[in-house]
Amino acid sequence: MAVSYVFTGGRYNGSSVSVLGRNPTGASIREVPILGGTGAFRFARGYALTSTYSADFKNGVAIVEYNMYVLHH
């Protein structure tokens, strides 16, 4: 999985956090690494714990929670 989360308001407006790693969707809780970002999160490191609340595979829709733990300068 490779995804960037962009902040569009508040203190971190315009900054982003980048996640890149294996996301075994069959597991109830998954851990994926945070490998950088932009703006306030440049050189960020950390991890995200993800869990799926609901999924409709027929229509390709899922509701997923991300709890991110980020170290940045």
N, C-alpha and C positions, 0 to 999 in steps of 0.2 A: 504494500500500500504506500502510495506517495501522495501527500496532501499538504496544502498550506492553509492555515487559518488566519484570516486577515481581520484586524480590529478596525472598526469603522466609526468609532466614537470614543470619547473619554480620554483618559491619560495616555493610552497606547494607540490612539487613532493613527492609522497608516502603517503601523508595525504588523509583522506577521510571525507566526511560529510554523516551522516545517517539521513534519512527521514522515519518517521513511522506515519501513520495516515490514516484517511478516505479521499478518493479521489473521490468525486461525479462527475463522468465523464460527466454527463448531464449539469453541470453548465459551463458557459462560462469562468469564472475565479475561480479557486479553491485555498484554503489556506491549506497547510499541514505543520505540525510541524517538525522542525529539532531537533533531540533528542540526539545529540552527534556526535562523530567522532573519528578519530585517528590522531596521529601525532600533527600537528599544531592546529587541531580542536578537541583535547581531551576536553571533557566536554562542547562542543559547544552547544548553544541554539539559536533558531530563528525560522524562518518560510520561506516557499517557496510559491510563487504565481505561479500557473501553468495555461497555456491556450493551447488548442489544435488548431493547424493551419490546419491540415488535418487528416483524418482518413479513412482507408480502412478496415472496419470490416470483410469483406469477406476474406481478406488475412492476417488480424491481424497486420497491419502496421499503425503507427500513427506518426505524427511529433508534438512534444509537447515542448513548451518553459517553462523553469524554471527560475524565478527570485528569487534568494536566498538572504535573509537578515540574516547574521550570527554574533553572538557575541561569541568571543573566547578570551582566554588568551594568 
